[in-house]
């Protein structure tokens, strides 16, 4: 598999989900993994003191991560972070000695084979508030998770002011996701679709 797109939104009718689908449709060799459809306990009940048994859906998700050349994470920004669903997936699926490990010198070594990644980050926060509020989820996901696990090149694409976004702005964001998917597909040599799916009329201005 060339690209794996993790949809971290609990709502299938969200703009986040639409962006993930638009990217994958334009790529030509991409799979969307909607975390809301997985059956797993997002609570890391014992921390790292005791290993929890992986549910079948998590086992399959980890296989998909290990076989992807590009990993894309699409997520909204809630309370300065990502939804509990996505954070729980990170906690349960990204494990020491499997997705990362520490060397004898105490340095982290990422074990995911993907060398390219993208973060599609949506927030109600207007762009002009960012210098004051920051976007901690961007650092958390792009650097503290994706790069930590070995994805060396991670590009972040921010869609800000979602709740007040016009239809034209939403269309522009969807078209942007399509262009990114097509570009990544060409780089990977994936068969290019004639045209990506049009945005669903059910998409509303909510991240």
C-alpha positions in Angstrom: 0.0 0.0 0.0 1.3 3.4 -1.0 -0.6 5.7 1.4 -2.6 5.2 4.6 -4.9 8.0 5.7 -6.0 8.0 9.3 -9.3 9.7 9.8 -9.3 10.7 13.5 -12.7 12.3 13.7 -15.6 10.5 15.5 -18.2 11.8 13.0 -18.3 10.3 9.5 -20.1 13.5 8.2 -17.4 15.8 9.4 -15.2 18.0 7.1 -12.2 16.0 8.4 -13.7 12.8 7.0 -14.4 14.5 3.7 -10.9 15.8 3.4 -9.5 12.3 4.1 -11.7 10.8 1.4 -10.9 13.4 -1.1 -7.2 12.9 -0.6 -7.5 9.1 -1.0 -9.7 9.3 -4.1 -7.2 11.5 -5.9 -4.1 9.4 -4.8 -4.9 6.2 -6.7 -3.3 3.8 -4.1 -4.5 5.0 -0.7 -6.6 3.5 2.0 -8.7 5.5 4.5 -8.7 4.0 8.0 -11.5 5.7 9.9 -10.7 5.2 13.6 -14.4 5.5 14.5 -15.0 2.2 12.7 -12.4 0.3 14.7 -13.4 -1.8 17.7 -10.8 -1.2 20.4 -10.4 0.2 23.9 -8.7 3.6 23.6 -7.8 3.6 27.3 -4.2 2.5 28.0 -5.3 1.1 31.3 -2.0 0.1 32.8 0.3 2.7 31.1 3.4 0.8 30.0 3.6 -1.3 33.1 1.5 -4.1 31.6 0.9 -4.8 27.9 -2.8 -4.9 26.9 -3.9 -7.5 24.4 -4.3 -5.9 21.0 -7.8 -6.2 19.5 -8.0 -7.6 15.9 -8.7 -4.1 14.5 -5.6 -2.7 16.1 -3.5 -5.6 14.8 -4.7 -4.9 11.3 -4.2 -1.1 11.7 -0.6 -1.7 12.8 0.0 -3.9 9.8 -1.3 -1.1 7.6 1.0 1.4 9.2 4.0 -0.9 8.7 3.2 -1.3 5.0 2.5 2.3 4.1 5.0 4.5 2.2 3.1 7.7 3.2 1.0 8.2 6.3 -1.6 11.0 6.4 -3.4 12.0 9.6 -6.6 14.1 9.3 -7.8 15.5 12.6 -9.7 18.4 14.2 -8.2 20.4 17.0 -10.2 20.1 20.2 -9.2 21.8 23.5 -5.7 22.3 22.2 -5.3 18.7 21.3 -6.7 15.9 19.1 -9.9 13.9 19.8 -9.7 11.3 22.5 -10.3 8.7 19.8 -7.1 9.6 17.9 -5.1 10.0 21.1 -6.3 6.6 22.3 -5.2 5.1 19.0 -1.7 6.5 19.4 -1.6 5.2 23.0 -2.7 1.7 22.0 -1.2 1.1 18.6 2.2 2.8 18.7 4.2 0.6 21.0 7.9 0.4 22.1 9.9 -2.1 20.1 7.3 -2.1 17.4 6.8 1.4 16.1 9.8 3.0 18.0 12.6 2.0 20.4 15.3 3.6 22.4 19.0 3.0 21.6 21.6 2.2 24.3 22.4 5.9 24.3 18.8 6.7 25.1 18.0 8.1 21.7 14.7 7.3 20.0 14.7 5.3 16.8 11.5 5.4 14.8 10.5 2.0 13.2 7.7 2.9 10.8 9.0 2.5 7.2 7.0 5.5 5.8 9.3 8.3 4.9 6.6 10.8 4.0 3.7 12.1 6.1 1.1 14.8 6.0 -1.0 16.3 8.8 -4.4 17.7 7.8 -5.2 19.9 10.9 -8.6 21.6 11.2 -9.5 24.1 13.9 -12.2 26.7 14.6 -9.4 29.0 15.8 -9.0 31.9 13.3 -5.6 32.3 11.8 -5.0 35.7 13.5 -5.3 34.0 17.0 -2.6 31.4 16.3 0.4 33.7 17.3 -1.2 34.0 20.7 -2.7 30.5 21.2 -0.4 28.4 19.2 -1.3 25.0 17.7 0.1 22.5 20.2 -1.6 19.6 18.4 0.6 20.3 15.4 3.7 19.8 17.5 2.1 16.8 19.3 1.2 14.9 16.1 3.7 16.0 13.5 6.8 16.0 15.7 5.9 14.1 18.9 4.2 11.2 17.1 4.8 10.9 13.4 8.5 11.9 13.4 9.0 10.2 16.7 7.9 6.9 15.0 10.2 7.4 12.0 8.3 9.4 9.5 11.1 11.8 8.6 9.4 14.3 6.3 6.0 15.6 7.7 4.2 18.5 6.2 1.3 20.2 8.0 -1.7 21.7 6.2 -3.8 23.9 8.4 -7.5 24.7 7.8 -8.4 27.4 10.3 -11.6 29.2 11.2 -13.7 26.2 10.2 -16.9 27.1 12.1 -17.2 30.4 10.1 -15.9 29.1 6.8 -17.9 29.8 3.7 -18.9 27.2 1.2 -16.2 28.6 -1.2 -13.6 28.2 1.5 -14.6 24.6 2.3 -14.5 23.8 -1.5 -11.0 25.3 -1.7 -9.9 23.1 1.2 -11.4 20.0 -0.4 -9.7 20.8 -3.7 -6.4 21.3 -1.8 -6.7 17.8 -0.3 -7.3 16.5 -3.8 -4.2 18.1 -5.2 -2.1 16.8 -2.3 -3.4 13.3 -2.9 -2.8 13.5 -6.6 0.7 14.8 -6.1 1.6 12.1 -3.6 0.1 9.5 -5.9 2.2 10.7 -8.8 5.4 10.6 -6.7 4.6 7.0 -5.7 3.8 5.9 -9.2 0.2 5.1 -8.3 -2.4 4.7 -11.1 -4.2 8.1 -11.3 -8.0 8.2 -11.3 -9.7 10.1 -14.0 -11.4 12.4 -11.4 -11.7 12.4 -7.7 -15.1 12.1 -6.1 -17.0 15.4 -5.7 -17.6 16.6 -2.2 -20.7 15.3 -0.6 -23.5 17.8 -0.1 -23.7 16.5 3.5 -20.4 18.2 4.4 -21.0 21.1 6.8 -18.8 23.8 8.3 -17.7 21.7 11.3 -14.2 20.3 11.7 
